[in-house]
Structures are given as structure tokens and as C-alpha cells.
Amino acid sequence: MTSHACSRSPLFSARAALVAMLALGLSACTNLPSNDAPDTKPDRPFRSANICADFPIPEGWIRTNDWRDKGCGKEERDAARAQLASAGAPRVKSSAYANNWMTITEITHVRIGRSLTACAGDVPKGWTETARYWDKGRCGNPLKPSIKNVMLIERVK
């Protein structure tokens, strides 16, 4: 080997190593999940939040329960009920006892194959309904078993 070739050899191997590292680093970035991709990690608890029932459900979330409690418009409903009673209007159960809180659960990044119990309604994109049934203690608390108020959904894509 000539002295000229030997002097370039360390530089060449350093440059080749740098190119190889960059290629590996960039290929690792291509495997990062996008905002639309489902999670592939082991199951974690669903992320949920409680919001007023009058609020819109954010995109990527679904209603999984509701209940009555103080707040979220209870004072306004009580005032309206008192005003109607003083005017001699008949008491209306459906609006007087509406649930005023709801639990919502994030479904956007849930792993494919994972199931979730949610309030009956539109099945989210990428999910399929596997069962629908009545649960008196959830999602509006219907009195009749003929009202299927809960659905079991599964992430399919």
C-alpha cells in the first residue's frame, strides 16, 4: 500500500461510518407512529375525562358514561323547574332529570384488537360494533331492557 492510500484510509472509514449512522438514524425515524396510527405498545388504561354533557365531544373521543351530579347546569335546571312549577306547568321527567356530566374516552391511538364499552351511537371510524345491550346504570339509565344503550366496540384498523 502506498503512503498516500494509507493516509486516506482513516478518513474514508470515518466518512463511511458517518454515512452508515445517518442511514440507520433516518430509517429509525420512518418507523415513528404518525398522529393517525394506532398504538402498538402493550395495553395501557384508556385515557378518559369528565366533561359537562352539553359540551361537544372532541374528535378522537367517545362517550362512555354519564351521570347526574352538582354542577354543569344543575342550578339553571333547578331554577327553570321552579319557574315552571310556579307557573303551574306539569313536571317533565325527561328534561328535569337529564344527566349533566359525561365520561369521554380517547380512542384515536388505541391498539388494533382492543375492545371498549361505550354509549350506543355511531361507531367510530376504524372500529366495529361487536355487541349492543341494555345497562340500566349507564348511558342515560333507561328503565326498559328493550333500549340497548351500551355497545361493545373493537378497533379493527
C-alpha positions as CSV (number, residue, x, y, z in Angstrom):
1,M,0.0,0.0,0.0
2,T,1.3,3.5,-0.8
3,S,1.7,6.1,1.9
4,H,-0.9,8.2,0.0
5,A,-3.5,5.4,0.2
6,C,-2.8,4.8,3.9
7,S,-3.3,8.4,4.8
8,R,-6.8,8.4,3.2
9,S,-7.9,5.2,4.7
10,P,-8.9,6.5,8.2
11,L,-10.7,9.4,6.6
12,F,-12.6,7.1,4.2
13,S,-13.6,4.7,7.0
14,A,-14.8,7.6,9.2
15,R,-16.9,9.0,6.4
16,A,-18.3,5.6,5.7
17,A,-19.2,5.1,9.3
18,L,-20.9,8.6,9.4
19,V,-22.9,7.7,6.3
20,A,-24.0,4.4,7.8
21,M,-25.0,6.1,11.1
22,L,-27.1,8.7,9.3
23,A,-28.8,6.0,7.2
24,L,-29.7,4.0,10.3
25,G,-30.8,7.1,12.1
26,L,-33.1,8.2,9.3
27,S,-34.5,4.7,8.8
28,A,-35.4,4.7,12.5
29,C,-37.4,7.9,12.1
30,T,-39.5,6.3,9.4
31,N,-40.9,3.9,12.0
32,L,-42.2,6.6,14.2
33,P,-46.0,6.5,14.6
34,S,-48.0,9.2,12.8
35,N,-50.8,11.0,14.5
36,D,-53.3,8.7,12.8
37,A,-51.5,5.4,13.6
38,P,-52.8,3.1,16.3
39,D,-50.6,2.4,19.3
40,T,-48.7,-0.8,19.1
41,K,-47.4,-0.9,22.6
42,P,-48.9,-3.1,25.3
43,D,-52.4,-2.1,26.6
44,R,-52.5,0.8,28.9
45,P,-55.5,2.2,30.7
46,F,-57.8,4.2,28.4
47,R,-57.4,7.9,28.8
48,S,-60.7,9.4,29.9
49,A,-62.1,12.7,31.1
50,N,-65.3,14.0,32.6
51,I,-67.0,17.0,30.9
52,C,-70.4,18.7,31.0
53,A,-73.0,16.8,29.0
54,D,-73.7,20.0,27.0
55,F,-70.2,20.2,25.6
56,P,-69.3,18.7,22.3
57,I,-67.2,15.5,22.3
58,P,-63.8,16.2,20.9
59,E,-62.6,14.4,17.8
60,G,-61.0,11.1,18.6
61,W,-63.0,10.6,21.8
62,I,-66.3,8.8,22.5
63,R,-68.9,9.0,25.3
64,T,-68.6,6.0,27.7
65,N,-70.9,7.0,30.5
66,D,-73.0,9.9,32.0
67,W,-74.4,10.7,35.4
68,R,-76.2,13.4,37.4
69,D,-74.2,15.5,39.9
70,K,-74.0,19.0,41.2
71,G,-72.7,21.5,38.7
72,C,-72.8,21.6,34.9
73,G,-76.1,23.4,34.7
74,K,-77.9,21.9,37.7
75,E,-78.6,25.3,39.1
76,E,-80.1,26.5,35.9
77,R,-82.3,23.4,35.6
78,D,-83.5,23.8,39.2
79,A,-84.3,27.4,38.5
80,A,-86.2,26.5,35.4
81,R,-88.1,23.7,37.2
82,A,-89.1,26.1,40.0
83,Q,-90.2,28.7,37.5
84,L,-92.3,26.1,35.6
85,A,-93.8,24.8,38.9
86,S,-94.8,28.4,40.0
87,A,-96.5,28.8,36.6
88,G,-98.5,25.6,37.1
89,A,-96.8,23.7,34.3
90,P,-96.7,19.9,34.7
91,R,-93.4,18.4,35.7
92,V,-91.5,16.8,32.9
93,K,-89.2,14.0,33.9
94,S,-87.1,13.7,30.8
95,S,-85.6,17.2,31.0
96,A,-85.8,17.6,34.7
97,Y,-83.6,14.5,35.4
98,A,-81.2,14.7,32.4
99,N,-77.7,13.6,33.3
100,N,-75.4,16.6,33.4
101,W,-71.9,15.0,33.3
102,M,-70.4,12.6,30.9
103,T,-67.3,10.5,30.7
104,I,-65.4,10.5,27.4
105,T,-62.6,8.2,26.4
106,E,-59.9,8.7,23.9
107,I,-59.9,6.1,21.1
108,T,-57.6,7.5,18.4
109,H,-54.4,5.7,19.3
110,V,-55.8,2.5,20.8
111,R,-54.1,-0.7,19.6
112,I,-55.9,-2.8,16.9
113,G,-57.9,-5.6,18.5
114,R,-58.6,-3.7,21.7
115,S,-62.3,-3.5,22.9
116,L,-64.2,-0.7,24.7
117,T,-67.6,-0.4,26.2
118,A,-69.2,2.9,25.1
119,C,-72.6,4.5,25.0
120,A,-74.6,3.4,22.0
121,G,-74.4,5.6,19.0
122,D,-72.4,6.0,15.8
123,V,-69.5,3.5,15.6
124,P,-66.2,5.5,15.2
125,K,-64.1,5.1,12.1
126,G,-61.7,2.2,12.3
127,W,-63.9,0.4,14.9
128,T,-66.6,-2.2,14.6
129,E,-69.6,-2.9,16.9
130,T,-69.4,-6.4,18.4
131,A,-72.4,-6.2,20.7
132,R,-75.2,-3.9,21.9
133,Y,-77.1,-4.3,25.2
134,W,-79.0,-2.7,28.0
135,D,-77.3,-1.5,31.1
136,K,-79.6,0.4,33.5
137,G,-76.8,2.1,35.3
138,R,-75.0,3.6,32.3
139,C,-75.5,5.9,29.4
140,G,-78.8,7.6,30.2
141,N,-80.1,5.0,32.7
142,P,-83.0,3.7,30.6
143,L,-85.7,1.8,32.5
144,K,-86.6,-0.6,29.8
145,P,-84.3,-3.5,28.7
146,S,-85.6,-3.1,25.2
147,I,-83.4,0.1,25.0
148,K,-79.9,-1.0,24.0
149,N,-78.0,1.9,25.5
150,V,-74.4,0.4,25.5
151,M,-72.3,-1.0,22.8
152,L,-69.1,-3.0,22.8
153,I,-66.7,-1.9,20.0
154,E,-63.4,-3.2,18.8
155,R,-60.6,-1.5,17.0
156,V,-60.1,-3.0,13.5
157,K,-57.7,-0.6,11.8
